[in-house]
Structure formats: structure tokens, C-alpha cells
Amino acid sequence: MMTPYEPPIEPLSGNWNEDKAKIFKLAQTPTSAQEFPTLVQSVHALFRALAPAAVSPLGIEQRVGLSRKIHNELYPLGHFAELHFAASAEVQITWHDGSQSFDATVEDRRAELEFSSKFLEITTLQDKEDADQLDALNPTGIVSFSSSEHPVLADHRRKVGLLRSVLEKKAKITYPAGTALLVYTDEFRFKSFTVGAPAPVIDQPHDCGEVLDEMKSSLGGFDAVYVFSKQAIYCTLSGGEVFVEREEPDPA
């Protein structure tokens, strides 16, 4: 029987100001891709328990400080660990807080599927509109939209525009050799419901892949670029080529 993973947390006082450094230390523990999602969930749970002022009565967090890093860097890392590294026990990931020119390091010990990048730069597709939506969500737990365009389609187009802006910005920065760029799309942040209009058909891999292909010549400073959600890796730039992920149709 496998021993359940227990994150190596030091004894806590229950006071956020005293325990904050220990939580950050825990978040930066070198952890296998297999256990990394559990590490993130543990850090998140401790934050919510010890920093109640950061959580609204409806349980909605203000995305600042550690909360912002949890949602914008740690959770995306956890999803990438599951999607790309197949939750392998032979891949070790370490998140790094601070102003260095990368957000995480990775060591792949697998014999056949070696991941050549040593550094990971993580970015989440969010702007002021996302922050405003979160503020609007806090009082009631609901954000309403009224528009001539379907809100899901409008949000998708905004995120594709953000992808282009983010890639333009990252392309101008010099990163260490061996850096992979992870772009987290975050479109499942809210549960959405619409009335009176059919759901639009959105091809996320295709649309993100087009942007990646359009900008690939300027992204040569990265080993690879991955655009992904919590559910799938949509497209990858590697070796100067863009690969768009497609789900195989179910057999009849």
C-alpha cells in the first residue's frame, strides 16, 4: 500500500503573520509532478484557514499576495504537472517566489521522455476586466452580462487578444537558456450560464494555435511555449513548429 503524500509543513501557530513565511517555504518545496497538485491544494487550504481577512463571506478570495500566486502560478503548475508530465513521480518541480527571471525549475529524471527545459515562466491570461469581475462577484456570488454578443464568445475573443499581448511582452524579455513559457488560459474561472441564446462553438486550440503560429518567429528565446487550460494543452510551439492538440473522436 502506498503511503499518502504529506506536505512537509512546519508546526504552525495559527497566526497568519507568524506562519506566512512557513507557508511560502512549503509552497517552494521540491515536489514530484505526481504530488505537486496536492502540494498546491495544501498551500491553498492553509492560506484560506490562516488568512480569513482575504476571503469574503461567500468564500471568494481577493487575488493579491499569496492568493494571487496560488491561482496564477501554483495551480497552473499543478495542471501542467498532470497534463504534460502525466503526474510522473520521476519529474520534480520547484516553485520559486521572488523577482528572478523564472517562476519554477524542473528536473526530469525519466529515461525516455526527458523534458529538456530547466526553467518555467508562467503567465495567466488575466487583465483588469478579470479583476473587476472578481470584485463584482464578491457581494452576491453572481456576475451578470448584457450584450449583443454572446458573453462566452466575447470573453474568448478577449482572452485570445490577451494571448497575443502576453506573447508580445514575453518575447521582448531575455530569459535563461532552457526556459519554457507556460500560458494558462483560465477560461474555467467562473461557471457561466446563458438564457435565450445557444452556446457558441469555440475552437480554443485552433484560435490559440493561430496566434502562436503568427508569433513563432519572435519566440525563439524559449525552448518551448505551451498554451493550456486545466483540462488540456491546446497548442505547443517547439522546434520552430506549432502543434495544435486535437481530441480523437470516439469510435462509433
N, C-alpha and C positions, 0 to 999 in steps of 0.2 A: 504494500500500500504506500502511495506517495505521501510524503509529509506536506501538509498545506503550507503554502508560502506565507511567511510572516514578515512584513516590512520591519527593518531594524530601527525602530524608533526608540529614542532615549526616554527615560522617565519624564513625565510632564507634570507641571504644577497646576494646570487648568487655567492659567492666566496667559492670555494671548501675548502680551508684551514680553513676558518671560520665556514663553515657549516658541515664539516666532522663529528664532534662529534655528531651533531644533527641527522645526517643520521644513524650513528651507534646506537644511542639511539632509533630511530624509528624502526630499524631492530630488536631490543631486546624488543619490546613492547609485553606483553602477549596478544595473539590473538587467537580467536577460529579457529578450523580446517576449518570451513566454510569460514572464511575471510582470512586465512593465505596466500593462493596463491595471493590474491590481495595485501596484505602487501608486499610480495616479489616483485611483479611486480612494485609496487610504489617505493620501495627502489632502484630497478634496474634502473627505469626511471630517478630518481633523480641523481643517480650516473652518468649515461650517459650524463645528461644535465649539471651537475656541474663539471665533471672531463673530459673535452674534450681531454686532452692530453693522456688519457688512451685508447682512441678509435681511430682506424685507419681511413683514409679517406673512406674506404669501410665499415665502421661501425663495424669492428671486434675488440674486446677488448683484451688487454693484461691481462691474467688471473693472476693478482697479487693484493695484498692488499684486499680491499673490493670486487673487482670484483671476485677474486678467491673464497672468502667466499660466495658470491651470487650464483655462479654457482656450487660450490662443496658442499655447506651445505644448503643454504636457498631454492634454487629451489628443491633439493631432498626432503627437509622437506615439501615443498608445495605439491609435488606429493604424498608423503606418506600420508599427511593430506587428500587428495582426495581419494586415493586408499584404505587405511586401515581404516581411521576414517570416510569414506563416507561423508567428508566435514561437519561433525556434529558441530552444534552450542554449544553442550554440552561438547566438548573437547577443552581444552585450551593448546596452545603450546607457549613456550617462547624460542627463540634462545638466546644463551649466547656466547658472544665473549670472548676470553681470553684463558688462559692456564690450566683451570680446566679440570678434567678428564671426561668431558662430553660436548656435544655441544648444548643440548637443554633439557628442562624439559617439562613434560606433565602432565596435570591433567584431568582425565576422570570423568565427572560427570554423565555419562549415567547410568541409573538404571540397565540395563540388560546386556550391553556389556562392562563391565568395563575392561579397559586396565591396567594391574597390574604394568607395568613398570613406574617408575617415571623419569628416565633419558634416554636420547637418545644419542648414539655415532654415528656419521655419517661419512661415508667414501665413496669416489667416485673412481671408478676403472680407474685411470689415471697414466701414467708414463712419462718418458722423450720423448717417441715416440709421445704421445699426445701433449706435449708442442712443439715438433719440427713440427708437422703437423699444429699447430696453427700459428707458425712463418712463415711457408711456405705459409699459406693461406693469410696472410696479404697483400702481394704485389698485388696479382691478384684475390683473392677470389676463387682460384681453387687449389686443391692438386691432382697431378696425381700419379698413381701407375703402375708399370710394373713388373709383377711377374708371375712365372709359376703356382702359387696358386691363386685362386680367392681372391681378396683383402678383401671381406666381410668375407670369411671363415678364412683367415689369422688373421684378426682383432678379430674375435670371439675367436679363439684359444688363442690369446694373452690376451684377457680380462678374459678368464677362468683361465689362468695361473696367472693373477693378482689377481683374486679372491682367489686363493689358498694362494698366498703370503700374501695378506692382512689378511686373517683369521689366518695364522700362526703368524703374527706380533701381531694382536689384542689379540690372545689367551694368550700371554705372559705378558699382562698388567693387573694390578689389577684395576677394575672399581668399583664404588659404588654399593652396593646391590640394585637391582631393575633397572639395566641398560639393555636396548635393543640395539643391534647393527643393524644399517641400512646400507646396502651396495648398493649403487646406481651404476648401470651398465653403464649408459651414452652412450649406443651404437647408440643413435639417435642424437649424437652431430653434425654430418655432414650429409647432403644429399648425397647419393652415386649413381653413375651411372656407369654401365659397358658396354663394347662393345665387342661382339664376344664370350661371354661365358654365359651360362644360370646361373641364380641366384642359389646359393647353398641352400639346405634345411637345416636349422639350428633349432635345438630344444633347445632353450635357457633355458626353465625351467628344462628340463631333465639334461642338462650338468651342470648347476649351482647346481641343486639338488644333483648330484653325488658328487660334491666337498664338499657340505655341509654335506652330509652323511658320506663321508670319514673322515671328520674332527670333527664330532659332539662330540666325546669324549673329545676333548681339549677345547671345547667352553662352558663348564659348568658354567663359570663365568658370563655368560649373561642370563638374563631372557628369551630372545628370540633373534634370528637372522633372519633378513629379507633381501632377495636379490630381488631387484626390478628395474624397469625402469620407465620412465614417463608414460608408458602405462599399466603396470601390475606388480603385485607382483609375481615373478617367483616361489619362494620357501621360506619356513619358517622352522626354527628349533625352536621347542617349546616343553618343557616337555621331552626332550631327543629324540624326534621323528622329522623326516624331512617330511614336507608336500609339495608336488610339485603341483603347481596350473595348472589346465587343463581347457581350454575353452570347454564348452559343444558344441557339433556340432549343427548346425542349423537344426531344424526339416525339414524333406523332404516335 
